[in-house]
Amino acid sequence: MWLLAAAWLLALPARATPPPPPDTLSIARLPAGGRLLAPGWRYHAGDNPAWARPDFDASAWETFDPRQPLAKLPPRLRTGMGWVRLRFRPADSLRARALRLQVLGYGAWEVYLNGRLVQRSGTVRPNPSQVPAPEQLPAIEVPAGGPATQVLAIRFAPWQSGLLRLGTGNGNTARTLLQVRLRAEAQVRQQAAGQVVAALVSSAAAAVFGLLTLLHLAFFRYYPRQRANLYFAFFSLALALSGLTAVVQWGVAFPPLAVAVLLPFSQTLLFAVGYVWAVRALYALFGFRPGWVYKGLWGGVGALLVLGLSGATYLGNVLALLILVTIIELVRLTVRALRQRQRGAWIVGAGFAVILLVIVVLTLSALVSQLLRVPNPLQALSSGNWAVGLLFELSPALGISLFLAREFALDSQLLQVKLAEVERLSAQTLAQEQEKQALLAAQNETLEQQVQQRTSELQRSLTDLRATQAQLIQKEKMASLGELTAGIAHEIQNPLNFVNNFAEVSAELMAELEEAQAAHDAEEVTALAADVRQNLGKITEHGRRAAAIVRGMLEHSRQSTGERAPTDLNALCDEYLRLAYQGLRAKEKTFNATLQTDFAPGLPPVQAVAGDLGRVLLNLFGNAFYAVQKRQQTGEPGYAPTVTVSTQHTEGRVEIRVTDNGTGIPAGVLGKIFQPFFTTKPTGEGTGLGLSLSHDIIAQGHGGTLAVESREGEGTTFCVGLPLGAGA
């Protein structure tokens, strides 16, 4: 393909217009490539066996030039069966030697030489659509010493196939209907030897590019960041496949015609695609960004494909132009990399320098030969020396491959240096780590000693804390007991006042009674005696009431045994509500609150420790009175402090609800309300153990629940849930 591009660049002179064909074609000599038998051919449509005889007069037949492209032939010549004839006269020196006729065509034929059938290819049929794909056959032997004028008659039917629309990719030549070439025996052997050499050279090129493909795929596998290896592997793969098509084309003696038609087009397309990938590889290799030129090259590949499928006769010119632009872009990228002094860019430049040098030499040689009108001594070299063609293909590929291999080696060397540096740093790090371990061991020993010392201090602090906690619990119990005692004292004061008052009145009545007796006023004595009797009844009534209060006080002061007994919660709640309220009023004379009760009738007794439940209720009532008292002290207009106690019976449990309309509890501290030592009261007004002890008594001592609901500024509700049943 490089040679085809070079031939296009040489701008060889156009072929001269052939003279009008004579009746007989005279052949004085055979050129190096043999003599194409043209002009002089005559054509007639139809079929007649007599047209094969050498004495048949075909002077009335139409003449045609077989060198014309298929598309320019008359329709009846390329679409129907017919005969073509040629009379040729070899020189006497040629008739003395054995000659060979090579027939090439796109159809089925029967070749008659001097009236004798000498070759048949395919099956000649009148219907062109039924003509099978023909075969390429070996040359026909023309015996020495034949007649001076020989007649070549060919019965022919063209091959109708869509493959014929494919471009040949063969320079400026086009696909023709028939080609008959006359060669000497030595020329045939030379052609066969040339094909063997071409096949070997193509095999070598395919093998080299195949190895380069595997090599750079391996480079990319181990170093994916260098994508130039992947693009160059695509380039090598395309050229390896192109070489394989050439191996089939030159290595198979007589390939089927369909294969022979497809191979040149495939080779052309693969070659173009490969070198566009080479451009992409250089972009990645030198760190350049692909631009419009690279996109234009792929557009050229697309145009090449479209033109090839449409059967354009100038496909070779398009390929040569595309290759030329590709070479210019490759050279431009290399020169740009050299100007930037990129590492190793001269290796790639050397590969392209070889191509440019050969192209310059071939171009100068062609120009000199045209100016001096002498044969071009390098023309044969540029069109037949396959070793030079292989050098053309391999020089840029080897340059890029050596550059990539050098980069891979340098990267590997750099990695070795970095690995050694990493090993040195690892050893240094290991030494530092060992030093740190020794230091940490010493620090750990010191820390262990400090921990032991701190542990001892914490143990002492814990002991002190437990003692303080016991004192606080005792203080909380004493505070509860003080409130209970104050309530009891306030409660017992009323009956004692009544007893004292009625006793004084009774003493006065007795004095008056004595005066009435002395005056012998019987009626007055009777009335005074009735009043004294009434006062004594009142004294007895209030004395019994005081005695009952004293008995209750003694019962509550008696130490709890912790044994559960059936307990009437309604009575317990009512009693402790009054005691708590009277206890607060004993300390705060001006405090008044509305007490509301809503006790469920027929509430079943609960197995509980009455003294412990009383302590819980006393704490809840005390907190409720404290909350409403604080809100009352704010002077809020229309505010009426109210504490409500209710009981209810639900499934399997009894609930006690203590509700107040006091200050409420902030939402941020509601979750901490049952924690030990947490209180919302100011310092000195609470220990923070009341609700914690109450929660433990209900939850742990009675298996119940103690929950709270509150809205800041609106009030709080505590709910005590106790299960029914023994020991619950």
Stockholm file with secondary structure:
# STOCKHOLM 1.0

chainA/1-728         MWLLAAAWLLALPARATPPPPPDTLSIARLPAGGRLLAPGWRYHAGDNPAWARPDFDASAWETFDPRQPLAKLPPRLRTGMGWVRLRFRPADSLRARALRLQVLGYGAWEVYLNGRLVQRSGTVRPNPSQVPAPEQLPAIEVPAGGPATQVLAIRFAPWQSGLLRLGTGNGNTARTLLQVRLRAEAQVRQQAAGQVVAALVSSAAAAVFGLLTLLHLAFFRYYPRQRANLYFAFFSLALALSGLTAVVQWGVAFPPLAVAVLLPFSQTLLFAVGYVWAVRALYALFGFRPGWVYKGLWGGVGALLVLGLSGATYLGNVLALLILVTIIELVRLTVRALRQRQRGAWIVGAGFAVILLVIVVLTLSALVSQLLRVPNPLQALSSGNWAVGLLFELSPALGISLFLAREFALDSQLLQVKLAEVERLSAQTLAQEQEKQALLAAQNETLEQQVQQRTSELQRSLTDLRATQAQLIQKEKMASLGELTAGIAHEIQNPLNFVNNFAEVSAELMAELEEAQAAHDAEEVTALAADVRQNLGKITEHGRRAAAIVRGMLEHSRQSTGERAPTDLNALCDEYLRLAYQGLRAKEKTFNATLQTDFAPGLPPVQAVAGDLGRVLLNLFGNAFYAVQKRQQTGEPGYAPTVTVSTQHTEGRVEIRVTDNGTGIPAGVLGKIFQPFFTTKPTGEGTGLGLSLSHDIIAQGHGGTLAVESREGEGTTFCVGLPLGAGA
#=GR chainA/1-728 SS CHHHHHHHHHTCCCCCCCCCCCSSEEECCCCTTCEECCSCEEEEESCCGGGGSTTCCCTTSEEECTTSBGGGSCHHHHHSCEEEEEEEEECHHHHTSCEEEEEEESEEEEEEETTEEEEEESCCCSSGGGCCCCBCCCCEEECTTCCSSEEEEEEEEECCCGGGGSCCCSTTCCCBSEEEEEEEHHHHHHHHHHHHHHHHHHHHHHHHHHHHHHHHHHHHHHCTTCTHHHHHHHHHHHHHHHHHHHHHHHHSSSCBHHHHHHHHHHHHHHHHHHHHHHHHHHHHHHTCCCCHHHHHHHHHHHHHHHHHHHTCTTHHHHHHHHHHHHHHHHHHHHHHHHHTTCTTHHHHHHHHHHHHHHHHHHHHHHHHHHHHTCCCTTHHHHHHCHHHHHHHHHHHHHHHHHHHHHHHHHHHHHHHHHHHHHHHHHHHHHHHHHHHHHHHHHHHHHHHHHHHHHHHHHHHHHHHHHHHHHHHHHHHHHHHHHHHHHHHHHHHHHHHHHHHHHHHHHHHHHHHHHHHHHTTCHHHHHHHHHHHHHHHHHHHHHHHHHHHHHHHHHHHHSCCCCCCEEECHHHHHHHHHHHHHHHHHHHCTTCCCEEEEECCTTCCCEEECHHHHHHHHHHHHHHHHHHHHHHHHTTCTTCCCEEEEEEEEETTEEEEEEEECSSCCCGGGGGGTTSTTCCSSCTTSCCSCHHHHHHHIIIIISSCEEEEEEETTTEEEEEEEEECSTTC
#=GC SS_cons         CHHHHHHHHHTCCCCCCCCCCCSSEEECCCCTTCEECCSCEEEEESCCGGGGSTTCCCTTSEEECTTSBGGGSCHHHHHSCEEEEEEEEECHHHHTSCEEEEEEESEEEEEEETTEEEEEESCCCSSGGGCCCCBCCCCEEECTTCCSSEEEEEEEEECCCGGGGSCCCSTTCCCBSEEEEEEEHHHHHHHHHHHHHHHHHHHHHHHHHHHHHHHHHHHHHHCTTCTHHHHHHHHHHHHHHHHHHHHHHHHSSSCBHHHHHHHHHHHHHHHHHHHHHHHHHHHHHHTCCCCHHHHHHHHHHHHHHHHHHHTCTTHHHHHHHHHHHHHHHHHHHHHHHHHTTCTTHHHHHHHHHHHHHHHHHHHHHHHHHHHHTCCCTTHHHHHHCHHHHHHHHHHHHHHHHHHHHHHHHHHHHHHHHHHHHHHHHHHHHHHHHHHHHHHHHHHHHHHHHHHHHHHHHHHHHHHHHHHHHHHHHHHHHHHHHHHHHHHHHHHHHHHHHHHHHHHHHHHHHHHHHHHHHHTTCHHHHHHHHHHHHHHHHHHHHHHHHHHHHHHHHHHHHSCCCCCCEEECHHHHHHHHHHHHHHHHHHHCTTCCCEEEEECCTTCCCEEECHHHHHHHHHHHHHHHHHHHHHHHHTTCTTCCCEEEEEEEEETTEEEEEEEECSSCCCGGGGGGTTSTTCCSSCTTSCCSCHHHHHHHIIIIISSCEEEEEEETTTEEEEEEEEECSTTC
//
